[in-house]
Amino acid sequence: MNLYFVSGLGADKRIFQKLKLGDEWIVHHVEWVPVRDDETLETYCRSLSDQIDRTKPFILVGLSFGGIIAIQLAKFLSPVQTVIISSFCLKEEVSRHYIFLGTTRIFRLLPVRFLLKPNKIIFRMFGANNPEEKNLLTQILLDTDAKFFRWAIYQLFSWENEWKPASFLHIHGTADKILHYRSNMAAIPVKGGQHLMVYNRAGEVSRILNDHLLKR
């Protein structure tokens, strides 16, 4: 069956490179496309959906901001299953300070280039703990388009979803400093997992995926 992976904000398929999945899965990576100034989340997802073959059964897997994209795609596509990793589904799962930032739009005062500049604080927030992980995160940040990043941050902070796909799987690290683990998420927890766990805890994440992905 086809698996369509959607990476995190500004990231690409490099973040998934350590996952080990069974031979029954055909892995595809949805690529980010340029965003227009007036782009809505819905119209953007419509553009991304052109990369998905809807003539065959498929599963969507979204990481972080990609989880939001996966859920939005599931609203008008018909995936066999929707999976999110280090993300959230319902608005009540979002930390109050994110809701505040989205409502007031204070985040727009933050210099984007500062947020995309690799430093010790960024490494700590993502859970990049060794030179290999720091180098990967550095490359991802440097390759991130500032315009897309600002647009996506607004979509993340202002998203008020109240719909959950019928067949749904959520995997979340209990030590995530970007999108905090909350007991009301009904997620499969990865103890001590941080936001970069799809890379540095890939073995555990792979086992959960292989155990819980629908094989029909």
C-alpha positions as CSV (number, residue, x, y, z in Angstrom):
1,M,0.0,0.0,0.0
2,N,1.1,3.6,-0.7
3,L,2.3,5.6,2.3
4,Y,2.4,9.4,1.8
5,F,4.7,11.2,4.2
6,V,4.3,14.9,4.9
7,S,7.3,16.4,6.7
8,G,7.4,19.1,9.4
9,L,7.4,22.8,8.9
10,G,10.1,23.6,6.3
11,A,11.6,20.1,6.6
12,D,11.8,17.5,3.8
13,K,12.1,13.7,3.4
14,R,15.6,13.8,5.1
15,I,13.8,13.8,8.5
16,F,12.3,10.3,7.8
17,Q,15.4,8.7,6.5
18,K,16.0,6.4,9.5
19,L,12.5,4.9,9.6
20,K,12.4,1.2,8.8
21,L,9.1,0.0,7.5
22,G,8.0,-3.4,6.1
23,D,8.3,-4.3,2.5
24,E,4.5,-4.1,2.0
25,W,4.7,-0.3,2.1
26,I,5.5,1.9,-0.9
27,V,6.8,5.2,0.5
28,H,6.2,8.5,-1.2
29,H,7.1,12.0,0.1
30,V,4.8,14.9,-0.5
31,E,6.9,17.9,-1.5
32,W,6.1,21.4,-0.3
33,V,5.1,23.9,-3.0
34,P,5.4,27.7,-3.0
35,V,2.7,29.5,-1.1
36,R,0.9,32.6,-2.3
37,D,0.4,35.7,-0.2
38,D,-3.3,35.1,0.1
39,E,-3.1,31.3,0.4
40,T,-5.5,29.5,2.8
41,L,-4.7,26.2,4.4
42,E,-7.5,24.6,2.4
43,T,-6.4,25.8,-1.0
44,Y,-2.8,24.9,-0.2
45,C,-3.8,21.4,0.7
46,R,-5.7,21.2,-2.6
47,S,-2.5,22.0,-4.4
48,L,-0.5,19.4,-2.5
49,S,-3.2,16.7,-3.2
50,D,-2.1,16.6,-6.8
51,Q,0.9,14.5,-5.7
52,I,-1.3,11.8,-4.3
53,D,-2.6,8.9,-6.4
54,R,-6.2,8.5,-5.4
55,T,-6.9,5.5,-7.6
56,K,-5.3,3.2,-5.1
57,P,-5.7,2.8,-1.3
58,F,-3.2,5.0,0.6
59,I,-2.3,6.1,4.1
60,L,-1.3,9.7,5.1
61,V,1.5,10.2,7.6
62,G,2.2,13.8,8.8
63,L,4.9,15.0,11.0
64,S,4.5,18.2,13.2
65,F,3.0,20.8,10.9
66,G,2.7,18.0,8.3
67,G,0.2,16.4,10.7
68,I,-2.1,19.3,10.3
69,I,-1.7,19.1,6.5
70,A,-2.5,15.3,6.7
71,I,-5.7,15.9,8.6
72,Q,-6.8,18.7,6.2
73,L,-6.0,16.4,3.3
74,A,-8.1,13.6,4.9
75,K,-11.1,15.9,5.0
76,F,-11.5,15.7,1.2
77,L,-9.5,12.6,0.3
78,S,-10.3,9.1,1.4
79,P,-7.2,7.7,3.1
80,V,-7.4,4.2,4.6
81,Q,-5.7,5.7,7.7
82,T,-4.4,9.1,8.8
83,V,-1.3,9.1,11.0
84,I,0.3,12.1,12.8
85,I,3.6,12.2,14.6
86,S,4.7,14.9,17.0
87,S,1.6,17.0,16.1
88,F,-2.0,17.6,17.2
89,C,-5.4,17.0,15.9
90,L,-8.1,18.9,17.9
91,K,-7.9,22.5,19.1
92,E,-8.3,21.4,22.8
93,E,-4.9,19.6,22.4
94,V,-3.1,22.9,21.7
95,S,-1.2,24.7,24.4
96,R,-2.9,28.0,25.6
97,H,0.1,30.0,24.7
98,Y,-0.1,28.9,21.1
99,I,-3.8,29.9,21.0
100,F,-2.8,33.3,22.5
101,L,-0.1,33.8,19.8
102,G,-2.6,32.9,17.0
103,T,-5.3,35.2,18.4
104,T,-3.1,38.2,19.0
105,R,-0.7,37.6,16.0
106,I,2.1,38.7,18.2
107,F,4.3,36.1,16.6
108,R,4.4,38.3,13.5
109,L,6.7,40.6,15.4
110,L,9.3,37.9,15.7
111,P,12.1,38.0,13.1
112,V,11.8,34.9,11.0
113,R,15.5,34.7,10.2
114,F,16.2,34.6,13.9
115,L,13.9,31.6,14.3
116,L,15.6,29.9,11.4
117,K,19.1,30.5,12.7
118,P,20.6,27.4,14.3
119,N,21.6,28.0,17.9
120,K,21.8,26.2,21.2
121,I,18.2,27.1,22.1
122,I,16.8,25.8,18.9
123,F,18.8,22.5,19.2
124,R,17.5,22.1,22.8
125,M,13.9,22.8,21.8
126,F,13.9,20.2,19.0
127,G,16.0,17.7,21.0
128,A,19.0,17.7,18.6
129,N,21.6,16.3,21.0
130,N,24.6,15.3,19.0
131,P,26.6,16.6,16.0
132,E,24.7,14.4,13.5
133,E,21.3,15.6,14.6
134,K,22.4,19.2,14.9
135,N,23.9,19.1,11.4
136,L,20.6,17.7,10.0
137,L,18.5,20.3,11.8
138,T,20.9,23.1,10.7
139,Q,20.6,22.1,7.0
140,I,16.8,21.9,7.3
141,L,16.6,25.4,8.9
142,L,18.9,26.9,6.3
143,D,16.9,25.4,3.5
144,T,13.6,26.7,4.8
145,D,11.8,29.4,2.8
146,A,11.2,32.4,5.2
147,K,7.9,33.3,3.4
148,F,6.6,29.7,3.8
149,F,7.7,29.6,7.4
150,R,5.8,32.7,8.4
151,W,2.7,31.5,6.6
152,A,2.9,28.1,8.1
153,I,3.4,29.5,11.6
154,Y,0.2,31.5,11.3
155,Q,-1.7,28.4,10.1
156,L,-0.3,26.4,13.0
157,F,-1.2,28.9,15.7
158,S,-4.7,29.7,14.3
159,W,-5.9,26.2,13.4
160,E,-9.1,25.4,15.2
161,N,-9.9,21.9,14.0
162,E,-12.7,19.9,15.7
163,W,-12.7,16.9,13.3
164,K,-10.8,13.6,13.7
165,P,-10.5,11.1,10.9
166,A,-12.3,7.8,11.4
167,S,-9.2,5.7,11.2
168,F,-6.6,7.7,13.1
169,L,-3.2,7.1,14.8
170,H,-1.3,9.6,16.8
171,I,2.3,9.1,18.1
172,H,3.8,11.7,20.4
173,G,6.9,12.1,22.5
174,T,6.3,12.8,26.2
175,A,9.2,15.2,26.4
176,D,8.4,17.3,23.2
177,K,9.2,20.9,23.9
178,I,7.7,22.3,20.6
179,L,4.3,20.7,20.8
180,H,3.8,19.5,24.3
181,Y,2.5,16.0,25.0
182,R,-1.0,16.3,26.6
183,S,-3.0,13.5,28.3
184,N,-6.1,14.4,26.2
185,M,-4.3,13.6,23.0
186,A,-5.1,9.9,23.1
187,A,-1.7,9.4,21.5
188,I,0.7,6.4,21.7
189,P,3.4,7.9,23.9
190,V,7.1,7.6,23.3
191,K,8.6,8.0,26.7
192,G,11.2,10.8,26.7
193,G,10.7,11.4,23.0
194,Q,11.3,14.9,21.8
195,H,10.2,16.7,18.6
196,L,13.0,15.2,16.5
197,M,12.2,11.6,17.7
198,V,11.1,10.5,14.2
199,Y,14.9,10.8,13.5
200,N,16.7,10.1,16.7
201,R,14.2,7.6,18.1
202,A,13.4,6.1,14.7
203,G,13.6,2.5,15.9
204,E,10.7,3.0,18.4
205,V,8.7,5.1,16.0
206,S,9.2,2.5,13.2
207,R,8.0,-0.3,15.5
208,I,4.8,1.6,16.4
209,L,4.1,2.3,12.7
210,N,4.7,-1.3,11.7
211,D,2.4,-2.5,14.5
212,H,-0.4,-0.1,13.9
213,L,-0.5,0.8,10.2
214,L,-3.6,-0.7,8.6
215,K,-2.7,-3.4,6.1
216,R,-5.8,-3.7,4.0
